[in-house]
Amino acid sequence: MPEKILHSQLPAPFIFSQSSLQDYVDCNRRFQLRYIEHLQWPAVETAPVLENERRQIEGQQFHRMLHQYFLGLPIDKINAMAKNSNSQNLARWWDHFQTERFANQIVGTFHDERTTFPEQTLSAPLGGQRITAKYDLIAIKDGRATIYDWKTYHKRPRDEWMAIRLQTRVYLSLLIAAGAHLNGGQPFAPENVEMVYWYAEFPSEPSRFPYDKQHHDQDWAGLSNLLREISAKQSFPLTEDEKKCGFCPFRSYCERGIRAEAGEESETGADSDWELNLEQIQEIEF
Ligand code: SF4
C-alpha cells in the first residue's frame, strides 16, 4: 500500500496546549497525526486498553465531582454521587480528598479564606501563536497562587518526571503571563506561584513545584521558541525512541506494534506514559 502523504501545515487558527506540546516533544509524528491530520484514535483492541479506558472515565467523573465541590455543591450531594457511582475507585478517591489532611491543610477549601477558581482557562499570545491551559483549580490568598491539578494515576510518578512535563512549565508560566485579572490586575510574581499535583491514590504525597523568575524567563522563552519551531516545521518524523510507541494509540498506524505495553516501571518513570497519553486524548475531546 503506498504511504499516505501527510500534511505539514498547522490548521489556522491553531491554539497550543500543554497536551499538543507534550505530544510534539514526545514524538513529532504523533503531533502531526493528532493535530494536523486529526486522525481518529484507533479502535480498542486489547484488555489493558479497556481497563485504562474505564479508569479514564472514572478520572473524568472525579474531576467533575471536585469541580462541583469547589463551586459549592453541598458535600452530602457529592457523597451520594460517589456512593451511587458503583465505582470503588471513585469512592476511594473522594474519601482521600475529604481527609482532614488534604481538604483542610493542603487545599484549605473555603475555610482559610482563599479565593478559589475551579476549571479556570487562561490563554496568551506567544511565539506568533496562542497558548492556552485549563486549570483544575487555582487558589489565591494575599497575592500568592497555588495551582492544583488532580491526577488519578495508579502509580505515583517521580517528581523529576513531573517537573519536566510540559504541563508543569506551561501552567506555571502562563499563570504569570495571563493571570493578572485573578490578582487585582497585578501579574503574579513568579516567587508567589506554586504548582501542586495531587494524586488521588496517594493523598499525602503530592508533588509540589515552587517557581522563581529565572525559571519563568527560561520557560516562557523556551515555549516561545518551541511554538515558532512547530509553526515552521515541514516534516514530522517518527520518534527514534520506540519505547514511546508501546504507549501510543497510533502504534498500528505507524507499524510500531499492535499490542499495548504492559506498563512496567522504567528508569524514566514511563510507567505513567499510558495514563498520560489517555489524559492528552481526553483534553483533545473537550
Ligand atoms: S506509534 Fe510511535 S512513531 Fe507513531 S505516533 Fe506513536 S509514538 Fe510516534
Residues whose N, C-alpha, C, O or C-beta is under 5 A from the ligand:
A	BS01	SF4	C27 R29 R30 L238 T239 K244 C245 C248 F250 R251 C254 R256
